[in-house]
Structures are given as C-alpha cells and as structure tokens.
Amino acid sequence: MITAVGSDRIDPREAGRLSTAIAQQIRRAAATNGRTQVHLVFHGPYPMAVLVGRHLNTLHTVVYEWVDDNPGGSRYVPALVLEPGLAGGPITEVLIWECSPLVPTVVR
C-alpha cells in the first residue's frame, strides 16, 4: 500500500514520488503475474492519474471510469484502451457506455 502522510490532500511536492511508487507497484504486480495488460481503476486527482499513466508506458492498459448516473447503480466501467508505442497515439479504443441497459459501444 502506498500512502501520503499529512492532510487529506496530496502535497504537490509529493506527486512525483507517489506517482512513481504507484506505477512501480502496478508494474511489479504485472511482472509477478506474467502480464503485459493491466486494468486500471484509479480513485484520486486527475493530475495524479496522468502522472501514474506516464510511468506505465510499456503496459497495455484498460482504464476505467466511475459512472454514477446509470439505472444499474454506480460502478467503474471500461473507458479507454491504451497501447503505448503505437504510431498515431496510445489510445486504441474509446469505450462509450449506454446506460440503459449498460452496454459498451466501441469507437475505433
């Protein structure tokens, strides 16, 4: 577990260290399990998500988003598929969710 010490807010001076530590834990878990793909659910400030993501630049990543306005209840749903190193950019799929019923629509 990685924690920030102090107030409820992340000190901007700690963001670099925390994002590196979080990414190292994710990479370690992926390597330990022989995976190059990770499913990432991040609950925190958007800038931290960006900082963590820049350290995951060799992993195929499915990024989840919190959806709280659907009839089936609040939950995380896949939002993007990222594959770093590809020509044309890392976003290879954008998953748009219809909330009634909750069904993914892939946009390529």
N, C-alpha and C positions, 0 to 999 in steps of 0.2 A: 504494500500500500504506500502511496506517495501522498504526503500531506504538506500543506503550507501552515506555518506557525504564525499565530497572531490573530488579527481581526478576521471577520467573515469575508473580507475582500482580499484578492490576491495582490500583493505588493508588486507593482510593475517591474521593480528591480529583480524580483524572483521569477518572473515569467519565463525567461530564457532557461534558467536552471530547471524549473519544473517541467517545461515542455520537453526538454532533453531527457529528463528522468522518466517521464511518462512514455515517451517514444521508445526508450531503451527497454522498458518493461514489456511493451507490446511486441517489440522485435524479439526479445528473449522468449516470450511465450510462443510466438510463431515458430521460431527456430527449434525450440524444445519439442514442439508437436509436428515438426516437419511440414510446416505450412508456408506458402507464399501469399496466401489470401487471408485477410482479416476482415471481420465485420466490426465496425467501429461505432459505438454508441457513446457519445460524449455529452455530459451534462455540465456545462460551465460556460464561461465567457467566450464569445465568438473569437476574439483575438487569440485566446489560448488554443482553440481548435485549429486555427490557421498555423500557429507555431508548432503544434504537435504534428500536424499533417506534413509540414515541410521536412520533418525528420523521418517520415515513413515513405520516402521517395523511391524505395525499391519494392514495396509491397503492393500487391493488388488489393484494393480496399473498397469495401462496400460501406458507404456512410449512411447512417440512419438519422432521421429527423423525428422530433416529438410532434405528434398530431393529437390535439386535444379537442377538436371540434367535429368529431365524427360520431354517428349513431352507435357504433360498436364500442365506444368508450375510448379513453385516452391511451395511447401507446406509441412506441417507436416503430417507424416503418422505413424500409429502404428508400433512400432519396437519390443517391448518386453511386456510380461505379467509377473508380479511379484506377487507371493503369499508367503509372509514371513511365516516362521514356518513350512514349509513342509520338510519332510525328502528328502534328495537328493538335496536341494538347493532351493532358491526362484524363479529361472527362470523357469516358467512352459510352456511358449510358446515363440518361436522366430518367428517373422513375417518377411518374406523376400518379398520385393516388386519387381515385374517385372514392368519395366517402360513402356512397350508397349504392351497392354494397362496397366495402373496402377492397378494391381490385386494382392491381398495378397496371399501368399503361406505360410501355417502354417507348421512349423517344430516342432515336439514334441519329 
